[in-house]
Amino acid sequence: MKTLFRNYTNTFRGLSREVWWLSLITFVNRSGTMVIPFLSLYLNKSLNFSMPDVGWIMSFFGLGSVVGTWIGGKLTDRIGYYKVMFVSLFLTGVFFVLLQYVESFHGFCAGIFLVMLVADAFRPAMFVALSAYSKPENKTRSVTLIRLAINLGFSAGPAIGGFIITAIGYQGLFWMDGITCALAAILLLNVLNPKKVKVLDEVKAINPVSAYEDKAFWIFFIAMFIFGFVFLQYFSTMPLYYKDNRMLSELEIGLLMGFNGFFIFLLEMPLIKWLEDSKKSKVKLIALGLFLTAMSFIVLNLTGWIGILILGMLFMTVGEMIAFPFSNAFAVERAKKGNQGEYMALYSISFSLSHIFSHNIGMQMVDEFGYEITWNIITLFALFGVFILLYLLSVLKKEKLIKP
């Protein structure tokens, strides 16, 4: 047992102090984002919006994310990641608190757009900060540590969120989101002052390549959009499936989704360390992650046994454990040839675009065809994404042949 524990802790060695602080800030912030997993339920059950209306609201969620991520990338390259992160965290807290008072369809579309615009300006800034505070050889594990913080927070968030809804209603979630965002901003201000912290890998390209002219990165972008489209069903259509088709309560839904974050917290770092040491292609590993995520949907159609929900969640969890860290590491490596903010913004935008289309199309398909056909379509779309990643491998091989 001691050997197992020592091997586990060894996977965290060598990471910088700044990365640990950034992880703590992310954990505090993410612990409070418990509104998001319950948003579709809140809109449908509490505000009585129809499924198509919920889909359109979630599209504005994604649109705000796209605009915010793009602006965040631009501002990061111009004024630096520190200022962008602080302003984003603080204002997100304020807007989350105000959002609970919006009850009309058009008002909620505008409100969620504004919240996500401000909130997701944080993402490219955080990725550039993470790259700056990490040694080149530690970047994938640094990304994994951030994801552990996210998922530990996300593990606690939905479970606590389920209790809050049961005890005092949905409004409590908005207050909790706002308070934790403000706390994360204060923590950032105190522990990551740019005058005191040490930059380990400051990259300045002499002749930066535009991310928008990088063919391989665009292929990668398409694959990440597909992965995001598939993965994000777990934050909109899947909670409704658990509620309407499998008759789970909000508390049970929160605990099931909390299992995802807790499992990642326990096993992701050792898994990533093992896969890193195997020297396998990052693109192949991303493809494996997407394939496992696809399997998490198709198994739901195999049986009415309630345990299949845990198996599906397990497939999705292992899939995201592999796909997210290695896709982020691929983007960070690619960003060294250009403006880092621009590259990391484009990487984040692939998921933001998924928000625009994933929730809306998922809701419309469920409303039109039902859950079983929707899961079949989602699975086929994910497998198409796997094919795109295999094509990316051939493009990258040609790049190496062309280089002198």
C-alpha positions in Angstrom: 0.0 0.0 0.0 2.9 2.4 0.9 4.5 1.6 -2.5 1.3 2.3 -4.3 0.8 5.6 -2.5 4.5 6.6 -3.1 4.1 5.9 -6.8 1.0 8.0 -6.9 2.6 11.0 -5.2 5.7 10.7 -7.4 3.5 11.5 -10.4 3.1 15.0 -9.0 6.8 15.7 -8.4 8.6 18.4 -10.4 5.6 20.7 -10.9 6.2 24.4 -10.1 4.8 26.2 -7.1 3.0 28.6 -9.4 1.2 25.7 -11.2 0.0 24.4 -7.7 -1.3 27.9 -6.9 -3.1 28.1 -10.3 -4.6 24.7 -9.6 -5.9 25.9 -6.2 -7.5 29.0 -7.8 -9.1 26.8 -10.5 -10.4 24.4 -7.8 -12.0 27.3 -5.8 -13.5 28.7 -8.9 -14.7 25.3 -10.2 -16.2 24.2 -6.9 -18.7 27.0 -7.4 -19.8 26.3 -11.0 -22.5 24.0 -9.8 -25.2 25.9 -11.8 -23.9 24.6 -15.1 -24.7 20.8 -14.7 -28.2 21.7 -13.5 -28.8 24.6 -15.9 -30.9 22.6 -18.3 -33.0 21.2 -15.4 -33.4 24.6 -13.9 -34.6 26.1 -17.2 -36.9 23.2 -18.0 -38.3 22.3 -14.5 -38.1 25.6 -12.6 -38.7 28.3 -15.3 -40.9 26.0 -17.4 -39.1 26.6 -20.7 -39.7 24.0 -23.4 -36.9 21.7 -24.6 -36.4 23.8 -27.8 -36.2 27.0 -25.7 -33.6 25.4 -23.4 -31.7 24.4 -26.5 -31.7 28.0 -27.8 -30.6 29.4 -24.4 -27.7 26.9 -24.4 -26.7 28.2 -27.8 -26.4 31.7 -26.4 -24.3 30.1 -23.6 -22.0 28.8 -26.3 -22.0 32.0 -28.4 -21.0 34.0 -25.3 -18.2 31.5 -24.7 -16.9 31.9 -28.3 -16.9 35.7 -28.2 -15.4 35.7 -24.7 -12.7 33.2 -25.6 -11.7 35.2 -28.7 -11.6 38.4 -26.7 -9.6 36.7 -23.9 -7.0 35.5 -26.4 -6.6 38.9 -27.9 -6.4 40.6 -24.5 -3.9 38.0 -23.3 -1.5 38.8 -26.1 -1.9 42.6 -25.5 -2.1 43.1 -21.7 -1.0 39.8 -20.3 -2.7 36.8 -18.7 -2.7 38.0 -15.1 -5.0 41.0 -15.7 -7.4 39.0 -17.9 -7.7 36.2 -15.3 -8.4 38.6 -12.4 -11.1 40.7 -14.2 -12.7 37.7 -15.6 -13.0 35.9 -12.3 -14.3 39.0 -10.4 -17.0 40.0 -13.0 -18.1 36.4 -13.5 -19.0 36.3 -9.8 -21.0 39.5 -10.0 -22.9 38.3 -13.1 -23.7 34.9 -11.8 -25.4 36.4 -8.7 -27.5 38.7 -11.0 -28.5 36.0 -13.4 -30.8 34.4 -10.8 -33.2 37.4 -11.1 -33.7 36.9 -14.9 -36.8 34.8 -15.7 -37.8 35.7 -19.3 -36.7 33.7 -22.3 -35.0 36.7 -24.1 -33.6 38.0 -20.9 -32.0 34.7 -20.1 -30.5 34.4 -23.6 -28.9 37.8 -23.1 -27.9 37.1 -19.5 -26.2 33.8 -20.1 -24.4 35.3 -23.2 -22.9 38.0 -21.0 -22.0 35.7 -18.2 -20.1 33.3 -20.6 -18.5 36.2 -22.5 -16.8 37.3 -19.3 -16.2 33.9 -17.8 -14.5 32.3 -20.8 -12.1 35.2 -21.3 -10.4 33.4 -18.5 -9.6 30.2 -20.4 -6.9 31.3 -23.0 -5.3 33.5 -20.3 -5.1 30.5 -17.9 -3.6 28.2 -20.5 -0.9 30.8 -21.4 -0.2 31.2 -17.7 0.0 27.5 -17.2 2.5 27.2 -20.1 4.6 30.0 -18.7 4.8 28.5 -15.2 5.6 25.0 -16.5 8.9 23.5 -17.6 8.6 22.2 -21.2 8.8 18.5 -20.0 6.1 19.0 -17.4 3.4 20.7 -19.5 1.1 17.6 -20.0 1.3 16.8 -16.3 0.7 20.5 -15.4 -2.4 20.5 -17.6 -3.5 17.2 -15.8 -3.0 18.9 -12.4 -5.3 21.7 -13.5 -7.8 19.2 -14.7 -7.6 17.4 -11.4 -8.4 20.7 -9.7 -11.3 21.2 -12.1 -12.7 17.7 -11.5 -12.2 17.7 -7.8 -14.2 20.9 -7.7 -16.7 19.5 -10.2 -16.9 16.3 -8.1 -17.9 18.3 -5.0 -19.9 20.9 -7.0 -22.8 18.8 -8.4 -23.1 16.7 -5.2 -23.3 19.9 -3.0 -25.5 21.4 -5.7 -28.0 18.6 -5.3 -28.1 19.2 -1.6 -28.6 22.9 -2.1 -31.4 22.5 -4.5 -33.1 20.0 -2.1 -32.7 22.4 0.9 -33.2 25.9 -0.4 -33.8 25.7 -4.2 -31.9 26.7 -7.3 -31.3 30.3 -6.3 -28.7 29.1 -3.8 -26.6 27.8 -6.6 -26.3 31.2 -8.2 -25.1 32.7 -4.9 -22.6 30.0 -4.4 -21.2 30.5 -8.0 -20.8 34.2 -7.5 -19.1 33.9 -4.1 -16.6 31.3 -5.2 -15.7 33.3 -8.3 -15.0 36.3 -6.2 -12.9 34.2 -3.8 -10.8 32.8 -6.7 -10.1 36.4 -7.9 -9.0 37.4 -4.4 -6.7 34.3 -4.2 -5.2 35.1 -7.6 -4.5 38.6 -6.4 -2.6 37.4 -3.3 -0.6 34.4 -4.6 0.1 35.0 -8.3 1.4 38.5 -8.3 3.5 38.8 -11.5 6.2 40.7 -9.7 6.8 37.8 -7.3 6.3 34.6 -9.3 8.8 32.9 -11.5 8.3 32.3 -15.3 9.8 29.0 -16.4 9.0 28.9 -20.1 8.4 32.3 -21.6 8.0 31.8 -25.4 8.3 34.7 -27.8 8.2 33.7 -31.5 10.5 35.8 -33.7 8.3 35.4 -36.8 5.0 34.2 -35.3 2.8 32.0 -37.4 -0.9 32.8 -37.4 -3.0 30.0 -35.9 -5.6 30.8 -38.6 -3.1 29.8 -41.3 -2.0 26.6 -39.7 -3.7 23.7 -41.7 -2.9 21.0 -39.2 -4.3 23.0 -36.3 -7.5 23.6 -38.2 -8.0 19.9 -38.7 -7.3 19.5 -35.0 -9.8 22.3 -34.3 -12.5 20.3 -36.2 -11.8 17.2 -34.2 -11.9 19.1 -30.9 -15.2 20.6 -32.0 -16.7 17.1 -32.5 -15.3 15.9 -29.2 -16.8 19.0 -27.5 -20.1 18.4 -29.2 -20.3 14.8 -28.0 -18.9 15.5 -24.5 -21.2 18.4 -23.7 -24.3 16.3 -24.0 -23.4 15.3 -20.5 -24.3 18.8 -19.4 -27.6 19.3 -21.1 -29.4 16.2 -22.6 -27.9 13.6 -20.3 -29.2 15.1 -17.0 -32.6 15.2 -18.6 -32.2 11.6 -19.7 -31.3 10.6 -16.2 -34.4 12.5 -14.9 -37.0 11.7 -17.5 -35.9 8.2 -18.8 -34.1 6.7 -15.8 -36.2 8.5 -13.1 -33.2 9.7 -11.0 -33.6 12.6 -8.6 -31.5 15.8 -8.7 -29.5 14.4 -5.7 -28.8 11.1 -7.5 -27.9 12.9 -10.7 -25.4 15.1 -8.7 -23.9 12.0 -7.1 -23.5 10.2 -10.4 -21.8 13.2 -12.0 -19.7 13.7 -8.9 -18.4 10.1 -9.4 -16.9 11.3 -12.7 -14.9 14.1 -11.0 -13.8 11.9 -8.1 -12.7 9.1 -10.4 -10.6 11.6 -12.4 -9.1 13.0 -9.2 -7.9 9.5 -8.1 -6.7 8.1 -11.4 -6.0 10.7 -14.1 -2.5 11.7 -13.0 -1.1 8.2 -12.8 -2.8 7.3 -16.1 -1.3 10.4 -17.9 2.1 9.7 -16.4 2.0 6.1 -17.7 0.8 7.2 -21.1 3.4 9.9 -21.3 6.2 7.4 -20.5 4.8 5.1 -23.2 5.8 7.8 -25.8 2.6 7.2 -27.8 1.4 9.8 -30.3 -0.7 12.5 -28.6 -3.1 12.5 -31.6 -3.6 8.7 -31.3 -4.3 9.1 -27.6 -6.9 11.8 -28.3 -8.5 9.5 -30.8 -8.7 6.8 -28.2 -10.3 9.2 -25.7 -12.9 10.2 -28.3 -13.7 6.5 -29.1 -14.3 5.7 -25.5 -16.6 8.7 -25.1 -18.6 7.4 -28.1 -18.9 4.1 -26.4 -20.4 5.8 -23.3 -23.5 6.7 -25.3 -24.1 3.5 -27.3 -24.0 1.3 -24.2 -27.0 3.2 -22.8 -29.2 1.7 -25.5 -28.2 -1.9 -24.7 -30.2 -2.4 -21.5 -32.6 -0.9 -19.1 -30.4 -2.0 -16.2 -29.7 1.0 -14.0 -26.0 0.0 -13.5 -25.4 0.7 -17.2 -25.5 4.4 -16.3 -22.3 3.9 -14.1 -20.7 1.9 -17.0 -21.5 4.7 -19.4 -20.1 7.3 -17.0 -17.0 5.2 -16.6 -16.4 5.1 -20.4 -16.9 8.8 -20.7 -14.6 9.5 -17.7 -11.7 7.5 -19.0 -12.3 9.0 -22.5 -12.1 12.6 -21.2 -9.1 11.7 -18.9 -7.1 10.8 -22.0 -8.5 13.3 -24.6 -8.4 16.6 -22.6 -4.8 16.6 -21.3 -3.2 15.4 -24.5 -5.3 17.7 -26.7 -4.3 20.6 -24.5 -0.6 19.6 -24.6 -0.8 19.3 -28.4 -2.2 22.8 -28.6 0.5 24.2 -26.2 3.3 22.7 -28.3 1.8 24.0 -31.5 1.4 27.5 -30.0 5.1 27.9 -29.6 5.4 28.7 -33.3 3.0 31.7 -33.1 1.1 34.0 -30.7 0.2 31.8 -27.8 -2.9 33.7 -26.9 -4.2 33.3 -30.4 -3.5 29.6 -30.5 -5.0 28.8 -27.1 -8.0 31.0 -27.9 -8.6 29.0 -31.0 -8.3 25.7 -29.1 -10.8 27.0 -26.5 -13.1 28.3 -29.2 -13.5 24.8 -30.6 -15.2 23.9 -27.4 -17.1 27.2 -27.2 -18.5 26.5 -30.7 -19.6 23.1 -29.4 -21.6 24.8 -26.8 -23.5 26.8 -29.4 -24.5 23.7 -31.4 -24.2 20.7 -29.0 -26.9 21.6 -26.5 -29.4 23.0 -29.0 -29.1 20.2 -31.5 -29.1 17.6 -28.8 -32.3 19.1 -27.3 -34.0 19.3 -30.7 -33.0 15.7 -31.5 -34.3 14.4 -28.2 -37.6 16.4 -28.7 -38.0 15.0 -32.3 -36.6 11.5 -32.1 -36.2 10.5 -28.5 -33.1 9.5 -26.5 -32.3 6.2 -28.2 -31.9 7.5 -31.7 -30.1 10.6 -30.4 -27.5 8.5 -28.7 -27.0 6.5 -31.9 -26.4 9.7 -33.9 -24.1 11.1 -31.3 -22.0 7.9 -31.4 -21.7 8.0 -35.2 -20.6 11.6 -35.0 -17.9 10.8 -32.4 -16.6 8.0 -34.6 -16.3 10.5 -37.5 -14.2 12.6 -35.2 -11.9 9.6 -34.6 -11.5 9.4 -38.4 -10.6 13.2 -38.6 -7.8 12.6 -36.0 -6.4 9.7 -38.0 -6.3 12.0 -41.0 -4.5 14.6 -38.8 -1.8 12.0 -38.2 -1.1 11.7 -41.9 -0.9 15.5 -42.3 1.6 15.8 -39.4 3.8 13.1 -41.0 3.9 15.0 -44.3 4.9 18.2 -42.4 7.9 16.3 -41.0 8.9 15.1 -44.4 8.7 18.6 -45.9 10.8 20.3 -43.1 14.5 20.6 -43.9 
